[in-house]
Amino acid sequence: MSMVNEGATHPRGEALYEELLFIHGMIRQSLDSVAALVEEVNGGAPAEGIRARVEELKSTSLLWRLRESCMQYCYFVHLHHNHEDAHWFPALRGLNPELDPVIDRLEADHELVSRYLDSVEEAVRRIGDDEGARADLASRLRGLSEHLLSHLDYEETNLGPTLRRIEAWSLDR
């Protein structure tokens, strides 16, 4: 049996793609929180309050947990799918070798997201009443958001067609 339906979509593949969209939806919700934080920074919220909000995001937001897991697994994090991360991209490469440049870019993007998050955390440590530090933090938060939204769209657009045609999924590839 072929692993990928050469024609139409397959229910198993559709389910995989819907799971990806669900996880990306959680990440987008985190980015909504980031956008709200940018407004607070630009609005002159007290530095201690901003630090507290970032710490809260780090403990509750999939976005910050994503950084930790991407450094190890180079893909998205979902608690009950951690074991798939190390096999996901290799399996997709095996199913559709034309995805190699896409997956290469996604892996590089995951590392870049980690650097963006580190940059935001560094800027938070410097935040105070200094307008320059506030503007820097707001800029870094916007950069993180813009990059990650672009990344999610790219991933969905480029992996979606292959994912949606998968008939069977094997982690042994």
ZITAWO-V59007 format. One line per field, one symbol per residue. phi: phi as a letter, one per 20 degrees, with the letter a starting at -180 (. if undefined). psi: psi as a letter, one per 20 degrees, with the letter a starting at -180 (. if undefined). burial: # if it has 16 or more other ideal C-beta (glycine too) atoms within 10 Angstrom, else .. A space follows every 10 residues. Layout:
# ZITAWO-V59007
phi->???
psi->???
burial->???
This chain:
# ZITAWO-V59007
phi->.ffcffdffc gffgfffffg ffffffffff fffffffgff ffengggfff gfffffffed efgffggfff fedlbedbge cgfegfdgfg fffffbgfeg fffgffffff ffgffgfgff fffffefaef ffffffffff fffgffffff fffffffeeg gfgfefebdc eef
psi->pqhppidrrq hgghggghgg hgghhhghgh hhhgghhghg ghikqqghhg ghhghghhhi phghhggghh hgilaqppgj jhhhgiiggh ghghhnhiig hghgggghhh hhgghggggg hghhhiqbio hghghggggh ggggggghgg ggggggghhg gggiiphqpp jj.
burial->..##....## .##..##..# ..##..##.# #..#..##.. #...#.#..# ..##..##.. #######.## ..######.. ....#.###. ###.##..#. .##..#..## ..##.##.## ..##..#... ..##.###.# #..##..#.. ##..#..### .#####..#. ...
